[in-house]
Amino acid sequence: MRSGKQTNLRSLVSKFKREASMHGNVTIDPLASAVAVENPAIAEILDLESGELLDAATFISARRYDRLVAERVSIRESFSSKPRFGCGLCATPVYLVASHQKRFFFRHSREDGSCPSITRSELSRDEIRALKYAGQRESLAHQRIKDRIVRSLQSDRANSEILIERQWRSARDGESRRQPDVQAVTPFGRIAFEAQLSTTFLDVVTGRRSFYRDEGALLVWVMAEFEPTYRRMTTDDLLFSNNSNILVVDEETARLSEQSGVFQVRAHYRIPEIVAGELRDRWASEIVAFRDLTVDRNTQTAWFFDYNGEATRLLEDQAQLALGRDDDLRKRIIAFWMSRHQQTPEPVSREADWQGLLAELSERGVTPPRSDRYDRAVTGLMNGILSAREMRPIGWDFKSLVQVAHKVADGYPQHVLAMGFAIRAFGCAELIAAQDKSHKWEKRSMLIRAKFLGGDQGYRPDEDTLPFLKFVFPDIGSKVERFLQEKMPQANF
């Protein structure tokens, strides 16, 4: 007769299987933004180093899927030394978990009922483990891949001391040990090989990584097969923490190892490309000699294609190209403005030229200023800053720079702050002081500064033209933006 506990476990197991079959597997584009679950139990996390409280959903959604998965491995691995994040309510260390839909949330490392945030399943860890391993059916598949790894290692004379299911005792701690599927001494040193067939708890993965790193050895995960369009969460954990490479030992690679006398593996990897100005991926696979892999014991990685390095290079090249294009457009905007005849009507073609420049700005994601006249929205801004840069009046029929300063303050108070930053940036303060023989600007600038400090909104910078300002004059634009964000007026005129 079954006990009540056994009956309850069977009920829970059946419920878990029903839910799993309903949800199925979800495969996410590595370059897509990560998505948080709705209404997470832990809404805020505590950065245990800085003490800063972070919104959990914002932390997740601000990251690309592949990068968040790699980071979740790092977060979990840090438990063994220095936890990175804690629960915003109780400060208990937390780690990232993914739902069936691969939406992310934070979970307590332990839950004793003292925190109102409940993050754990009603199934125990052992019960979930029982579901994740399919008994004898998986054991046979597991044995096959171990046999292929051993055959491949034995075929290569560069490998020695090949052991199956033997304990690896820590040289530093006699009580600490692991039992890898296969271990061997290779050209890279001593390596533990683990065959990954089903899902594995993340703490098991990170615990093994830490163990072998401390041993000065390397852990290599090997799969029996890999399909990039159908990836489980555990596969993603291994993939994105291994420079987007997955290693497979199958019957074909084992046979090639035996024929060539060189240990062969099938490497699956992502190849980054720039398509229409954006980063894209394509998948590739290649049978390669194990000795041709790049290994890193510190990061516990073994890979054939350097995805991270190539993606970084492409993005840097793209950024340089964008900077060059931006610099060219910036110069053309300034040249257009410097050539204007503001005091006399200009032909319609000039307005068309200006609209063309603004269209190019829009293509770069910069919101252009809007006005019923092509120069009205930025007249005071461009004339003021360019006059400071050139140290002479630009755009207005004035004789001195101090007249430009008065004009901006009179007609374009929303651009006074930008003009003030430009005066300092281009070293015009002494020139204006020399031209200010009546000391009217000196008195006026002191009054403007007092109004800023008093929170007067009359001189508040124009946020509509801020994107334009940041593009054409990045240094000045960044100062104005910082002023708006911090609301701490420190302008000197």
Secondary structure, DSSP 8 states (H G I E B T S, - for coil): ---HHHHHHHHHHHHHHHHHHHH------TTSB--B-SS-S--EEEETTT--EEEHHHHHHTSBHHHHHHHHHHHHHGGGT---EEETTT--BEEEEE-TT--EEEEES---S-SS-----SS-HHHHHHHHS-THHHHHHHHHHHHHHHHHHHT-TT-EEEEES--EE-SS-TT-EE--SEEEEETTEEEEEEEE-S---HHHHHHHHHHHHHTT-EEEEEES---TTS--HHHHHHHHTTTTEEEE--HHHHHHHHHHTS-EEEEEEEEEEEETTEEEEEEEEEEEEGGGSEEETTTTEEESS-HHHHHHHHHHHHHHHHHHHHHHHHHHHHHHHHT--TTS---HHHHHHHHHHHHHHHHTT------SSTTGGGHHHHHHHHHHHHTS--SS--SSHHHHHHHHHHH-GGGHHHHHHHHHHTT-HHHHHHH-TT-HHHHHHHHHHHHHHTT-GGG---GGGHHHHHHHSHHHHHHHHHHHHH-------
